Amino acid sequence: FKMTNGPIDNNKLIKPVRADVFNVRKIALLVSANWYYFILAIIIAGITAKMYTRSTFPTYLTTTTILLEEAQVTPGMDILEGFAVRPGAQNLENQILILSSYSLISQAINELPFETDIYKKGLFNQVSFYPMNPLRVEEGYGGLPFGGEFSVQYYSDEQFQLVSVNDGSEMDTILNLGYPFKFMDSFLTISIQPELNEIYQSGKKIYIKFRDKESLIDHYKGRLMVEAASREGSIIRLSLQGTNKIKDVVFLDMLAGLFISNNLENKNVEARRIIDFIDAQLEDVSESLELTEDELQEFRSVNRIMDVSAQAQQIIDQSVEFESRKARLTLERNYYESLDGY
């Protein structure tokens, strides 16, 4: 910073202000001289935004939560804990992996009618009509042509135009509604839902695509988000983001229901294993007690001892304690042998 002595030149101080005023005037003159370009740009931007909103379908985030049951310690069952005989504590990370696993998603897909997807296309995305499909597709000989896709357009009350999409067949023909036709290597029949006539009579194309199980599993596995709802709790959140929230709700409901059902079945299996093990041990203990009681009665009878002194009672108590420890060790040994056999 440099300081100078002498009077201050006010003209130098006001020059930048005058330059700014000049620039503003220059911009204003430029805008006024080319105002029609700016109006045209605003109109084009408005038309583009309107076309985008009309040809792009909104997306929805669908979520559901599952509360994992916390482990409850049963008195006297500590020996069984952690050895797959007693149900152990739920591990949150393990349950998250199970919920997002290929096998569980495959179970859900097998229970849902998602192979035939009837939808409409936008500029950047598409949305399924499910569950209000305006068309019905019935498979005939050859099954569903998985991987095939075609568009259907209303032609008359009894006919429709069918155009293949991305399958190499280059099919473009007029077909009769309700009559079977050959598409790829399959025979299909298309009929209409009369109560949804405003959809298929609008003149817009309706697309039909056939997805096999593998592609559906990959599709939902790639979209599914499974995470802990909180850092400290035992609640899992499942989420899907898509253009058809009803379809996503149906999938999440099926997935959560199968997860709960599988967990319940696993608990029933574990409970049956515990009961079988305890029953076997009770049978052994009962036989051992009967044998010991018979031996005691025989000893008393032979030695004519019906009453015992305090010292003898103490010896008997110690013997009972040792027998109790022995019984517990025997129980543990039998349990480990049972695990080894299982």
C-alpha positions in Angstrom: 0.0 0.0 0.0 1.5 3.3 -1.2 0.7 6.6 0.4 1.2 10.0 -1.4 1.3 13.5 0.0 -0.6 16.4 -1.5 -4.2 17.1 -2.4 -6.5 14.3 -3.5 -7.7 14.4 -7.1 -11.5 13.9 -6.9 -11.7 13.2 -10.7 -9.6 10.0 -10.2 -12.1 8.8 -7.5 -15.2 9.2 -9.6 -13.8 7.6 -12.8 -14.7 4.0 -11.8 -18.2 5.0 -11.0 -18.6 6.6 -14.4 -17.2 3.5 -16.0 -19.8 1.3 -14.3 -22.6 3.6 -15.4 -21.3 3.5 -18.9 -21.2 -0.3 -18.8 -24.8 -0.5 -17.6 -26.0 1.9 -20.3 -24.1 -0.1 -22.9 -25.9 -3.4 -21.8 -29.2 -1.6 -21.7 -28.7 -0.4 -25.3 -27.7 -3.8 -26.4 -30.8 -5.4 -24.8 -33.1 -2.8 -26.3 -31.6 -3.2 -29.7 -32.0 -7.0 -29.6 -35.0 -7.5 -27.4 -36.7 -9.9 -29.8 -33.9 -12.4 -29.3 -34.4 -12.4 -25.5 -38.2 -12.8 -25.9 -37.6 -15.7 -28.3 -35.2 -17.4 -25.9 -37.7 -17.1 -23.0 -40.4 -18.6 -25.3 -38.2 -21.5 -26.3 -37.2 -22.2 -22.7 -40.8 -22.3 -21.7 -41.8 -24.6 -24.5 -38.9 -26.9 -23.7 -39.8 -27.0 -20.0 -43.4 -27.8 -20.9 -42.4 -30.6 -23.3 -40.0 -32.1 -20.7 -42.7 -32.2 -17.9 -45.2 -33.7 -20.3 -42.9 -36.4 -21.6 -41.1 -37.3 -18.4 -42.9 -39.3 -15.7 -42.3 -38.5 -12.0 -40.4 -40.9 -9.8 -41.4 -42.0 -6.3 -39.4 -43.3 -3.3 -41.2 -46.2 -1.7 -40.0 -47.5 1.7 -41.0 -50.1 4.3 -39.4 -51.0 7.6 -38.9 -54.3 9.4 -38.3 -54.6 13.2 -35.9 -57.4 14.1 -36.8 -59.3 17.2 -34.2 -58.9 19.9 -32.8 -62.0 21.5 -34.3 -63.1 24.8 -32.2 -65.1 27.2 -34.1 -68.1 28.7 -32.9 -69.1 32.2 -31.1 -72.5 32.1 -30.5 -72.4 28.4 -27.1 -70.7 28.5 -25.4 -74.0 27.5 -27.2 -73.9 24.2 -26.4 -70.4 23.2 -24.2 -69.8 20.2 -24.2 -73.4 19.0 -27.1 -73.2 16.5 -29.4 -75.1 18.7 -30.7 -72.1 20.6 -31.8 -69.1 18.5 -29.1 -66.5 18.9 -29.1 -62.8 18.8 -30.1 -61.3 15.4 -27.1 -59.8 13.6 -28.2 -56.6 11.9 -25.6 -56.8 9.1 -26.4 -60.4 8.4 -30.2 -59.7 8.1 -29.4 -56.8 5.7 -27.4 -59.2 3.5 -30.3 -61.7 3.6 -32.9 -59.1 2.6 -30.8 -58.0 -0.4 -29.7 -61.5 -1.3 -30.3 -63.1 -4.7 -32.2 -66.1 -3.2 -34.8 -64.0 -1.3 -35.4 -61.6 -4.2 -35.8 -64.7 -6.4 -38.5 -66.0 -4.1 -40.3 -62.7 -4.3 -40.2 -62.6 -8.1 -41.5 -66.1 -8.4 -44.6 -65.1 -6.5 -45.3 -62.0 -8.5 -46.8 -61.7 -12.1 -44.2 -59.3 -13.4 -43.0 -61.2 -16.5 -45.3 -59.3 -18.8 -44.8 -55.5 -18.5 -47.3 -53.2 -20.2 -46.2 -49.6 -20.1 -46.0 -46.2 -21.8 -42.8 -44.4 -22.8 -41.8 -40.9 -22.1 -38.9 -38.9 -23.5 -36.4 -40.0 -20.7 -38.2 -42.8 -18.8 -41.2 -45.1 -18.8 -44.0 -46.1 -16.5 -45.9 -49.3 -16.1 -49.7 -49.4 -16.2 -49.7 -52.1 -13.4 -52.2 -52.9 -11.9 -54.6 -51.1 -14.3 -53.4 -52.7 -17.5 -55.5 -51.6 -20.5 -54.5 -54.8 -22.4 -54.4 -58.5 -21.5 -51.8 -60.8 -23.0 -52.4 -64.5 -22.9 -49.6 -66.9 -23.7 -50.2 -70.0 -25.9 -47.9 -72.5 -27.5 -44.2 -71.7 -27.0 -44.7 -69.8 -23.7 -43.8 -66.1 -23.4 -41.2 -64.7 -25.8 -38.7 -63.5 -23.2 -36.7 -60.6 -24.4 -39.3 -59.6 -27.0 -40.8 -56.2 -27.1 -43.5 -54.6 -29.3 -45.8 -51.6 -29.4 -49.6 -51.8 -29.8 -51.6 -49.0 -31.3 -55.4 -48.8 -31.5 -56.6 -49.2 -35.1 -60.3 -50.1 -34.8 -62.7 -51.7 -32.3 -61.6 -55.1 -33.5 -58.0 -54.5 -34.8 -54.7 -53.1 -33.6 -51.4 -52.3 -35.2 -48.4 -54.3 -33.8 -44.8 -53.1 -34.4 -41.8 -55.1 -33.0 -39.2 -53.2 -31.0 -35.5 -54.2 -30.8 -35.9 -57.9 -31.4 -34.8 -58.2 -35.0 -38.1 -59.5 -36.3 -39.1 -56.2 -38.0 -42.8 -57.0 -37.5 -45.3 -54.3 -38.5 -48.8 -55.6 -39.1 -52.5 -55.2 -38.4 -54.0 -58.0 -36.2 -57.4 -58.9 -34.8 -58.1 -58.5 -31.1 -58.8 -61.7 -29.2 -57.2 -63.9 -31.9 -53.8 -65.7 -31.5 -50.8 -64.6 -33.5 -47.2 -65.6 -33.7 -44.5 -63.4 -32.3 -41.0 -64.7 -32.4 -41.4 -68.4 -31.5 -44.5 -67.9 -29.4 -48.2 -67.7 -29.9 -49.9 -64.9 -28.1 -53.4 -63.4 -27.8 -54.1 -59.7 -27.0 -57.5 -58.5 -25.7 -58.6 -55.3 -24.2 -60.0 -54.1 -20.9 -63.3 -52.4 -21.9 -63.4 -50.2 -18.8 -60.0 -48.7 -19.7 -60.9 -47.8 -23.3 -59.8 -44.1 -22.9 -56.2 -45.4 -22.6 -56.0 -47.6 -25.7 -58.3 -45.5 -27.8 -56.2 -42.3 -27.2 -54.0 -43.2 -30.2 -50.8 -43.4 -28.2 -48.6 -46.4 -28.4 -48.8 -49.0 -25.6 -45.6 -51.1 -25.2 -45.4 -54.7 -24.1 -42.1 -56.3 -23.0 -41.5 -59.9 -21.7 -38.9 -60.2 -18.9 -37.5 -63.6 -17.8 -36.9 -64.3 -14.1 -33.2 -63.6 -14.2 -33.6 -60.1 -15.7 -36.3 -59.3 -13.2 -34.2 -60.4 -10.3 -31.2 -58.3 -11.5 -33.6 -55.3 -12.1 -35.0 -55.3 -8.6 -31.7 -56.3 -6.9 -30.0 -53.3 -8.6 -32.8 -50.9 -7.5 -33.3 -52.2 -3.9 -31.7 -50.3 -1.1 -31.5 -52.1 2.3 -30.0 -50.2 5.3 -30.3 -49.8 9.0 -32.9 -47.2 9.9 -30.8 -45.9 12.8 -27.3 -46.5 14.2 -28.4 -47.9 17.6 -31.7 -49.6 16.8 -32.7 -52.9 15.2 -35.0 -51.6 12.4 -34.1 -52.2 8.8 -35.4 -49.9 6.0 -36.1 -51.2 2.5 -36.4 -48.7 -0.4 -37.2 -48.6 -4.1 -37.2 -45.6 -6.4 -39.3 -45.8 -9.6 -42.1 -44.5 -11.7 -44.8 -47.0 -10.5 -45.2 -46.8 -6.7 -47.9 -49.4 -6.5 -45.7 -52.0 -8.2 -42.9 -51.2 -5.8 -45.2 -51.4 -2.8 -46.3 -54.9 -4.0 -42.7 -56.1 -4.4 -41.5 -54.7 -1.0 -44.5 -56.2 0.7 -43.8 -59.6 -0.8 -40.1 -59.4 0.1 -40.7 -58.4 3.7 -43.4 -61.1 4.1 -41.1 -63.8 2.8 -38.3 -62.6 5.1 -40.5 -62.8 8.1 -41.9 -66.2 7.1 -38.4 -67.7 6.5 -37.3 -66.4 9.9 -40.3 -68.0 11.6 -39.6 -71.3 9.8 -36.0 -71.2 11.0 -37.1 -70.6 14.6 -39.5 -73.5 14.3 -36.7 -75.8 13.1 -34.5 -74.6 15.9 -37.2 -75.1 18.5 -37.8 -78.7 17.2 -34.1 -79.5 17.5 -34.0 -78.1 21.1 -37.1 -80.2 22.1 -35.7 -83.3 20.5 -32.4 -82.8 22.3 -34.0 -82.1 25.7 -36.4 -85.1 25.4 -33.4 -87.4 24.7 -31.6 -86.1 27.8 -34.7 -86.3 30.0 -35.1 -89.9 29.0 -31.5 -90.7 29.9 -31.8 -88.9 33.2 -35.0 -90.6 34.1 -33.5 -94.0 33.5 -30.4 -93.0 35.5 -32.6 -91.9 38.5 -34.6 -95.1 38.5 -31.5 -97.2 38.5 -29.9 -95.1 41.3 -33.1 -95.4 43.4 -33.2 -99.1 42.9 -29.5 -99.4 44.0 -30.2 -97.2 47.1 -33.1 -99.3 48.2 -31.1 -102.5 47.6 -28.2 -101.1 49.7 -30.5 -100.2 52.6 -32.2 -103.5 52.5 -29.0 -105.5 52.5 -27.4 -103.4 55.3 -30.6 -102.9 57.2 -30.0 -99.1 57.2 -33.3 -97.1 57.4 -31.8 -94.1 59.1 -28.5 -92.4 58.8 -26.4 -90.3 61.1 -25.3 -86.7 60.4 -21.9 -87.6 59.1 -23.4 -90.2 56.8 -25.9 -87.6 55.6 -23.1 -85.2 54.8 -21.4 -87.9 52.8 -24.6 -88.5 50.9 -25.1 -84.8 50.2 -21.6 -84.5 48.8 -22.2 -87.6 46.7 -25.4 -86.0 45.4 -23.5 -82.8 44.5 -20.8 -84.8 42.7 -23.5 -86.7 40.8 -25.1 -83.4 39.8 -21.8 -82.1 38.4 -21.3 -85.3 36.7 -24.8 -85.1 35.2 -24.1 -81.6 33.9 -20.8 -82.6 32.3 -22.5 -85.6 30.8 -25.2 -83.3 29.4 -22.5 -81.1 27.8 -20.7 -84.1 26.4 -23.9 -85.4 24.9 -24.7 -82.0 23.5 -21.3 -81.7 21.8 -21.7 -85.2 20.4 -25.1 -84.2 19.1 -23.6 -81.1 17.4 -20.9 -83.3 15.9 -23.4 -85.7 14.5 -25.6 -82.8 13.1 
